[in-house]
Amino acid sequence: MILVTGATGGLGRSTVDALLKKMPAKEITALVRDSEKAADLKEKEVVVKEGDYFNYQSLLKAFEGVEKVVLISAPTFTDRITQQTNVINAAKEAGVSHVIYTGIQRKKDGSWIVPMVTESDKITEQLLIESGLNYTIVLNNVYADVIPFFIGNPAAISEVKYPSGDAKISFVAREEFAEALANLVIQNGHENKIYTLSNSEAWSFADIAEILTEISGRKIDFINVSKDQYISLKEKEGYPKPAAEFAVEWANAALAGELDEINPALEILLGRRPSSLKDFLKRYFQPEN
């Protein structure tokens, strides 16, 4: 039995969907906080269990009879360390044999810290390595799906504004992360390994502007605004200041070279080259004619 945590969230749900294409639904367990939100998964005969990262006993109960747990990292702006520690400890106590954790890509010897992400990732990974469980740590690059959060609706903007200079990010579509994760969890031979999942190339925000220009047929320029200017722009769009500051941290990470690594692991797990950013933007953000 394979259990996926956070199964009504973005990556968790996409991973369950990917697993459904590869194995019987009755062998997949979806861990959710509210089972009503997973009614469609029940209809597909996925086993749905309620559990909360903060509720240790609920995790213990949910993990009964489970062989592998896919631990989707807890949301930012929450106590990620406590939640992820509970999952690992409950998995060990319940007799789970293998935990797969999804963190964020970073340079091997990098010193840059993304607030609310990097430190909790490092602590969780170390706890998992020392737990005695079989583990796989999957370090994902940035979802291409969050580009609208950074720059606004690509179908409507006239300029790409972001404080990233010429720094590059190896964006990957969330569905392809999920597909790779599903392939990994059903295969053997990935125990006690760490993988960095990035695309086969990396793109700057100037590249994004160029791609959107080509897709839309109208000129879209990249403007390298200051960090303060960017935060002010996001606040005017209605984002709270902490969210705007969080968006800036990804620019800081890119400028520090944390997110431009090209690694073959994703292509190997997918069995094909990942979608390019142009393909992704054309598929998801084609402007209406």
N, C-alpha and C positions, 0 to 999 in steps of 0.2 A: 504494500500500500504506500502510495506517495501522497504526502500532504503539502499543500501550498498555503502559506499564511497570506493574510491580506488579500483574500481571493475576490473581493469586490472592488479592490483598488485597480489602478491602471496596469501596472506590471503583473500583479498577482492574477487578475482576471485574464489578461492576455496569455499568461503562462498556462492557466487551466485550459483555455481555448486551444492552445497549441498541443497540450497533452491529449486532449480529446481526439485529435487527429491521428494519434499514435498508439493509443491503448484503450482498453475498455473503460467506460465511465465509472463503473463500480469499483475500479482499482484506484480512483482518484478521490482524495478528500480535500474539500475546500474549507479552510478555517476562516470564519467571518465573525464579526461582532454582532450582526443582526441578520438572522437567517431569512427574514422576510425579503431582504435585498438580494438574496441568492435563490429566489423561487425558480427562476429559469434554469439554474444549474440542477436543482432537484428534479425538474421535469426531464432533464437529460440523463438522470440517474447517477449524477455525481453525488458522492456522500458529502453532506454539508454538516459541519459541526460548529457550534458557537464557542468562541473563546476570545479572551482579551489578553493582550501582551502584559497588562498590569495585574491580571488575575492568574496567579500561578496555578491554583487548583484547576481552573478551567483548562489550562494548557495541558496539565497532566492527564486529565480525562480525555481531551481531544487526541492526544498522542498515543493512546492505547492501541496496540496492534499496527502502528505505523513503522515502516522501515526507513523511509527517507523523508526529511522535512526540508522544504524549500523556504528559507527564512527571508522574506521580502523585508528589507530594512524599514524601520518605523519612520513615520513622517518627521520632517524637520519641524522645528518650533515645539517639539515635545521632548520628554525625557527618554531619548533613544537608548541610552545605556541601560537603564533599569529594564526597559521592555525587552531588549534583545538578550540581556543576561537571563531574564526569566525564561525565554524560549529555549536557550541553550541548556540551562540547568534542568528544565522540565523534560526536554528531549532525552537527556542523559538518564534521568531518574525513570522515565517511562520505557527505557530500553530501545530507543531509536538508534539505528546503527550509523546513519549518515546525515549530516546537516550541510545544506548548501546555502551560503550567505551571499546576498547581493549588496555590494558596496559601490563606492564611486572611484573611478580611475584616478590615479595619481602617479607621479614619478617615483621610481623605486627609492631614490635617495633625496626626494624633494622635501623641502621644509615648509612649503606653503600650506596654510591651514584654512580651509573653508569653514567658517563658524557654523556650528550646529551639525556638521557633517563629518569632517576629517577625524577629529578626536574620538568621536563615538565609533566611527568605523574601525579605527586602530584598536581601540579597547575591545570591541566585539571580536575582531579577528584574532587577537591574542588569546582571549578567553576561549574561543573555539579551538584554536590550535592546541591549547593546554588542557582541553576538556577530556581527552581520551577518546572522543568520538572520531569517526572518519569525517573529514570535512572537505569541502571545496569552497574556495573563496572566489567569487566572480566580481571583478571590478569593472563596472560599466562606465562608458563615456557618457556624454550628455545626450539625452533624448532629443532627436530632431523635433519631436512633438512639442517641445517647450519653446520653440523659436517664436511663436506668437506672443508668449509671455515676455520675451526679451524685446521684441520690436513692434508688437501690435499685429493686427490682422494683415497678413501678407497680401491679401486680395484688395486691401483698401489703402495701404500706406503709399506715400509718395517719396519717402526718404527712410533709410535704415539708420537709426541713431543708436549708437552703443559705444561705451568707453573702452573699446578693446584694441584700438590701433590696428596693426596688421597681424595680431595674434590669431592662431588658428585652433579650431576645435574639430575633433573627429566624430561628428554627429552620427548617431545611429537611430533608425526608426525603432520605437519601443516594441513593435510587433516582432522585429527581428531579434532583439534581445530576448524576448519571450520564447521565440522558436529555438534559439540556441540553448536557452536554459532548459527547455523541455527535452531537447536532444541529449543534453548533458546528463540530466537526471535519470533517463531511461537506459543509459549506457553504463558499462563498467569501465574501470581504468582511470577514473577521474578523482579517485580518493586522495586526499591529502595533497592537493595541488591548488595553485593560485593562478587564475587566468585574468588577463586584461582583455576586455572586449571593446574594440574600437573599429571604426570603418577602415576601408582600404586606402583612404586619403583623408585629408583634413581641409577645412575651409575657414576663411576669415569672414567677418561680417561684410567686408567689401565684396567678397565672392558671393555672399547671399544676395546683396543688392544687384550684382551683375546677373545672377541666375533669375531673380525676379523680374529684372528688366527684359530678359529674353522671353520669359514665360508670358508676361503681361503685354509686351509690345509697347510699353511706355517707359520712359527714362526714370529709373530709381537710383538715387545717389546714396552713397554711404557717407555719413557725417560722424567723425570721431569726437563726440561730445565729451566734456569733462564728467567726472563721476558725480559731482554736485548737480550739474545740469541734468544729467540722466535721472537722478533721484527726483528732482523737481518735476521732470516730464512724467515720470511714472505716477507721482502723487496727483498730478493734474488729470491723469487717466483714471484715477479712482483707487489706485493701489495704496494700502497703508505703507507708511514709511519703512517698517521692518521688511516688508516684502520687496520694496524698491531697493533697499540696501542689500538684501539677499541676492537680487538679480545682479548687482554690481560685483558681488563676490565671485561670480563665475567669470566675469571679465578679468578680475584680478588673478584668478587661477589660470586663465588662458594666457595672460601676459607673463605669468611666471613659468610658462611652458609645461603646465601640468596636464594639459588636455589635448596635445597635438600628436601624441605617440601613435604610430601605425603598428598594429600588432596583428599577426595572421590568425590568432585564436578564433575570432568570430567567424571568419571565412571557413575555417576548418570545421567548426561545429555546425555551421549552416550547410556545408557541402557546396557552397557557391559564393560568389562575390556578393557582399552586402549591397543593398540599393544605394545609389549615389544620392547626394543631397538634391541634385536637380530632379532625379526621378521622384524623390519623396515630395518635394515642393510641387511638382506638377500633379502628383496624385492627390495630394491633400489640400492644396491651396490655389488651384487653378482659378483665376479671377473669372467672374461671370461676364459673359459677352453682352 
